[in-house]
Amino acid sequence: MAVRDLLKLAFGFVGGTSWDDFAKLFNKGSTEKYNVSVLEEMSRTKTVNGVERPKKIISHRFAVRLITFCRTEPGLIVPAELAGRLGVLWDSADQPAKRAKTTDEPEGFIPALGLTDDVAVRSIRRFNGEYLHFALNEDEMIVTTRCTLSEERGADAAPVFRSKRWYSEFGPVEAVGVYFSWDTNLYLLASPAGEVDLRLSIFNVLSSSSAKSKQHVLRGMALGVNPKKTILSSRCVLVQAECVEPEIANQLWDDPAAVESFKNIKLGAGSPDTNFRAIAEYLCGEETVDYIKLIKLTAPG
C-alpha cells in the first residue's frame, strides 16, 4: 500500500486532475511506457479477505520507477512516514539498477557505465534542455558551445547529447554523444561528426534529494581534442540557455571572448541576472585556492 500511496501523492502533486497528463510526464524519457488505465488501476484499492489492497498488482520494477520519478520531480517532498513505510525500496533507489547479462555476452561501453533505464530516465528528467557551455581555449579565451541535452534516447538507449561550436578556421563543428547523471555528477560525452575523437565534460551537481529545482549554473572540468588535434583540459561552466540573453549568447558563440571583456558583459534591462564575472573567475582559477589552469598538450615533433 505504501507504493500506491506514493503514486497518489505523485499524481496529486503534478495536478491531480488528469491521468493522461500524469502518464505523459511519468513516461517521459523512458523506453517502458505505462498506459493510463494501468496507472489509474494501481491507484485504486479492493478488499480481499477484509484487507485493503491495490486493485492491480504493483511490481518491484514499477515501484523503483515511481520512486525515481518522485525523487527527480522538483518540489515534490515525500513525507518521512511514507518513506519509512517504503523501507528498502526507498533506499535502493539511491543505487542504479543492475542489468542482467549472460556470462558470454561482452559488456560493451554503455552497459559498463551502468547506464540503465532508471539512470537514463532520471538524467533526462533532471537535465534535459538547452545550455551554453563555457571553457577556455588554447589562447586562454572563453569559448561558447551550444548544447542540447535531449529528451530523446539513441540506439544504445542512452540520452542524446548534441553540441555545436563555431571555429573561425573551420566553421561550425557539431558533436553528438550521450549525457547521464548519478549522485552528484553530470557527464557530457560526445564525438564530432565524422571524427574519431572524444570530448568529455563532468559537472558537479546537487544530489537529487537536495535539488528542489533545476540548477541554472553547473561547474566542472572539460577534456577534449580540438580540430587542430591539440589536447586541451580546462575548467568549464554549463548555463541554462534561458539564463543568457539571446543577443549576448549569439555574440559569445560567434567569437571567443577575452576574459576581461567576458567579465564586463553589460546586461540589458530585463535580462536574466547571470553573473559573467563569477563564471570567468571560476574558469581562470581566480575564485578558489586550487589554482587549476588551462593545460595544453602537444605531441613532440
Stockholm file with secondary structure:
# STOCKHOLM 1.0

chainA/1-301         MAVRDLLKLAFGFVGGTSWDDFAKLFNKGSTEKYNVSVLEEMSRTKTVNGVERPKKIISHRFAVRLITFCRTEPGLIVPAELAGRLGVLWDSADQPAKRAKTTDEPEGFIPALGLTDDVAVRSIRRFNGEYLHFALNEDEMIVTTRCTLSEERGADAAPVFRSKRWYSEFGPVEAVGVYFSWDTNLYLLASPAGEVDLRLSIFNVLSSSSAKSKQHVLRGMALGVNPKKTILSSRCVLVQAECVEPEIANQLWDDPAAVESFKNIKLGAGSPDTNFRAIAEYLCGEETVDYIKLIKLTAPG
#=GR chainA/1-301 SS CHHHHHHHHHHHHTTSSCHHHHHHHHHTTCSSCCCHHHHHHHHCEEEETTEEEESSCCCHHHHHHHHHHHHHSTTCCCCHHHHHHHTHHHHHTTSCCCCCCCTTSCCCHHHHTTCCHHHHHHHHHHHCEEEEEEEECTTSCEEEEEEEEEEEECTTSCEEEEEEEEETTTEEEEEEEEEEEETTEEEEEEEETTCCCCEEEEEECCCTTTCSSCCSEEEEEEEEECTTCCEEEEEEEEEEGGGSCHHHHHHHHHSCBCHHHHHTCCCCTTCCCCCHHHHHHHHTTCSSSSCCCCEEECCCC
#=GC SS_cons         CHHHHHHHHHHHHTTSSCHHHHHHHHHTTCSSCCCHHHHHHHHCEEEETTEEEESSCCCHHHHHHHHHHHHHSTTCCCCHHHHHHHTHHHHHTTSCCCCCCCTTSCCCHHHHTTCCHHHHHHHHHHHCEEEEEEEECTTSCEEEEEEEEEEEECTTSCEEEEEEEEETTTEEEEEEEEEEEETTEEEEEEEETTCCCCEEEEEECCCTTTCSSCCSEEEEEEEEECTTCCEEEEEEEEEEGGGSCHHHHHHHHHSCBCHHHHHTCCCCTTCCCCCHHHHHHHHTTCSSSSCCCCEEECCCC
//
